[in-house]
């Protein structure tokens, strides 16, 4: 939870994702993007400089805000965006021949019959991930309400409307995989050796679209539309609280990318141990950077277009994925 792929690695991934988002957009728009800080490596240290600048800036709390919730909001959003990582297995611990083998007995999953790089072992990992991640949009609405700002309140209304749409898609897509594999344990799904994208490609597609919607990625970022709502629910934030408010959605994107990598892309297979963990993270990073790349090539949808697409097209697709999961469960 601390080193790999825990808090420290997540922070590095967060900075890299923002850097990649700015550099890709700049490349497509024929600009330089981050450049002056560390020119030889593409201005990567510019993100570190920005993080230090915002982190040391004064935290201004509006006089008409609800102070306690205003301060707690970004902290809780970042915490709950990171917590689902505790339930995601990233690799299998070999019984011998690895530097992690001495920990084989301590992290043994009796339900999957293997030992895992997973902080909290549970046969219901998918349900816990859904439950914890679903708290983030609630906290976002609370944060906007506590700000007592019109732009923030409009963002909160949009976030609340969208939450119903994309949470439904995420739940149905993952439950369809649980039905198909007869388990809600991610490790057991990976152990079957059949990637979810092959077993149920419709569920994989629905989950990926819901991933973009649930983390305010383009073209579904109407809750944080900078041309309309400044920075949405976090308009009034500054300093370290602003850094935390921006970190939450990126961390949640990384968490959902890890879920996609394990459930739909085979996780650590065919490797195990530390190489398997690296493979899982590489798959997740590909999903993360692809979602970041979409910011540069797609325009923003209106909220009515998103809702129409969510309920008219993606919801029936999710139900189809559920049916495929029921049928596929007979053969898996």
N, C-alpha and C positions, 0 to 999 in steps of 0.2 A: 504493500500500500504506500510505501514511502519512496522506493527507488525505481523499480521497473515492474510493470508499467504504472507506477504509483504517482504520488504527488509531484515529485521532482521531475520525472519524465513528462508528466502531463503539463507542467509549466513550460518546459522546453518545447513541447508539441504546440502549446498555445501560442508562444511567440513565433514559432516556425510557420504555423497556419496563417497568422496575421501577415507575416512577412511575405509568404507565398501569395496570399490574396492581393496584396498591394503590388507585388512585382508582376504577377500575371495580368492584372488589370492594366498596369502601366505598359506592359509589352503589347497588349492588344490595342491600346489607345495611343501607341507610339510615344510613350513617355519613359522616363527613367525609373520612377518610383523611388523607394529608399535607396540612397546612393552615397552620400557624403561620409557617413559613419561606416568605416570598414569597406572602402570601395572594392578591394580585391575579392571580397566574398559577397559582393552584391548588396552591400548596405545592411547586412543582417543585424549588426550591432545597433542599428538605428532603433530597432524595436526595444532593445534593452534600455537604450537611452530614453526612449519615450516612457517606458514603464517606470524608470527611476524618476523622471520628471513628474509624471502624474502621481506617483506614490508619495513624493515629498511635497506635493502641492497642498495648499490649505483646504481642509474639508469644511465646506460651507453648508450649514443646515438652515434652510429657509425658516423664517420666524412663524409662518402660518402652517408649517408641516406638523405631522404627528411625530415628534422627535424620536421616540423609542423605536417605532416601526420603520421610520425612515433610515435609521442607522442599521438596524438588524436585517433589513430586506436584502441588500446585496451580499451580506455575509452568509445568510441562510441559503440564498440562491446558489452561490458558489459551492457551499457545503453539500447541498442536496444534489447538485449536478455531478459532484465527484463521488458521492457515496455508492451509487450503483456499481462502481468498479470493484467493490468488495465481493460482489456475487458473480463476477465474470471470470471463468477459468481461461488462462492464456496458454497453458501447456500442461503436459503430463510429466510428473516427476518419475524418472526411472528408478527401479528398485536397487540398482547398483550401477557403478561406472560413471557417476556424475557427482559434481561437487555438492549437489542438492540432495543426493540420495539419502544422507543421514536423516533428512526430514520426511522420509517416505511415510512413516507410520503416523506422523503428526497431521498430515494433510490428506489422509486416505479417505476417499469418498466411497463408502460402502454401498451406495446406491448405484454408482457407475462401475465399481470394482477396480478403480485406479486411483493413484495419488495425484494431486493437482496443485498447480500454482494458483491457488484461490484462497484469499484470506478467510472467507466464511463459507463453509461447506454446507450446502442445503439441497434437498431434492426439488426445491421449488424456486430455483434461481431466476427463472423467467418471470415468475409472479413478483418476486421481490424487486427486480429491476423495474418492472412496470410501475409498481406501487411507489417506490422511492422517486423515480423520475417524474411521476405525475404530480408530485408536490411542487416542482419548479414553476410551472405556469401559475399555480395558486399564489405562490410567493411573489411572482412578478406583478400580479393584479394587486396584491397587498401593498407592494412597494409603490406602485403608481397612485393608489388611493392615499397612502401616507404622504406623498409629495404634495398633494393638494394643488396640482397644476393641471390646466385644461388639456394641454398636449398629452400629459401622462395619463389622464383619465380616458381620453379617446383611445390611446394605445391599450389601456387595460380592457376596455370594452372589446376592441378587436382581438386581443389575446384570449379573452374569455370565449368569444364566439369560435375562434379557430381551434381552441383546445378541445372542444367537443368533437370537432371534425377529425383532427389528426390523432387524438388519443384513441378514438374508436378504431381507426385504421391500424394503429400500432398493436392494439390489444387483439384484434381479430387476426392480423397477420401472424403474431407470435402464438396465439392459441391454436391456430390452424396447424402450425408446426408441432406444437405439443400433442395435438390429436394424431397427427401423422406418424410421429415417432413414439407415441405412447408414453411420453415423459415430459415433465416441465424442467428437467435438469439439463442444462446446456452441455455438460460433460458427457452425458449419455447420448445426446444428439450427435456430438462430434464423434464419439466412439463408434457409431454405426458405420462410419466411413462413407456415407452418402451425403454430400453437401446439400443443404436446403435449396440452393438455387437450381439444382437438378431435380430434386424431389418435388418442389413446388415453386416454379419460377414466378407464378403470379403473386404468391405471397412475398417473394423477394422484391419484386417491383413495387408492390403496395407499401412494403415496409420502407423502402428507400425514399419513396415520395413522402411518406409520413415523417421520415427522418428530416427531410428538408423543411417540411411545414413546422415540425415541432421545435426546430432549433433556429427558426427565423432566417433560414438560408434563402438566397435568391432562387426562384422568383417569388418566394412566399413571405417576404419580410415586411409585410404591411404594418405589423405592430411596431416596427422600429423605423418606418419610412423616414429617412432623414430629410427628404425634400418636402415632407408634409408635417412631420411631428418632431422635428429636431432629432432627438435620440429616443423618442418614444417614452416608455415608462421611466427611463433614467435621465430625463431632461434636466432635472434639478441637481444632479450629482456632480461632484468634483473630487479631486484628490484620489486617495486610496479607494474610497467607496466607488468611484467611477471605474477604476481598474477592475474591481471585483464584479461590478455589474456587467462589464464587457466580457469578463472571463467566463461567467456562467454558461452562456449559450455555446461558446467554443468547447468548453469541457463536456457539455452534454452532447455535442456533435461527436466528440471523440468517443464517448461512452457508447452511443448508438452505433458508431462505426465498429467498435469492438464487438458489439452484439451481432451486427451484420456479418463480421468476419468469422465469428465462431458458429453461428446458427446456419448461415447461408453459404459460406465459403470454405467450410471444412476445418476452420480453426488452425490448430498446429499440425495437423496431418499433412504429409507423411512423417514429420519429424516429432521429436519429443525433447524434454529437457529445455535448456536455455535456447538452443537453436529453434525449437518449436515455438517458444515464447516470442522470439524475434520474428519468426515467420507470421505469427498471428498479428503482431503489431504492425508489420509491413502491410499486410492485407487491410488492416484498419486505417492506416495512414493513406493508402490509395483511395479508399472511400472518402476519407476526410478531405484530401486535397482535390478530389473530383468535385465534391460539394462546394468547396471554395472556388474552384475554377468556374462554376456555373454563374457566379456573380458577374463575370466579365462578358458572358455571351447571351444572357437572358435579360429581358426587361422585367420590371416588377408587374405582377398581376394586381388587378383591383380586388378588393376583398370579396365582392360579389362573384367575380370570376373564380376565385379560389374556392369559395363555398359551393358554387355550382359544380365545379370540377370534382370537389371532394365527395359530395353526396350523390351527384348524378352519374359519375364515371368510376371514381376510385372505390366508393363504398360497395357498389355491385361487384367490382373486381375483387374486393376483399371477401365478399360472400362466396364468390367463385373459388377463391383460394381455400376457404373453409371447406367447401364441398370436395375440392381436390384432396385436401388433407384427410377428410373422412374416407375417401376411396383409397388414397395411398396408404392409409394406416392399415388396410387389410393385407398389404403386401410387404410392409416394412416390419 
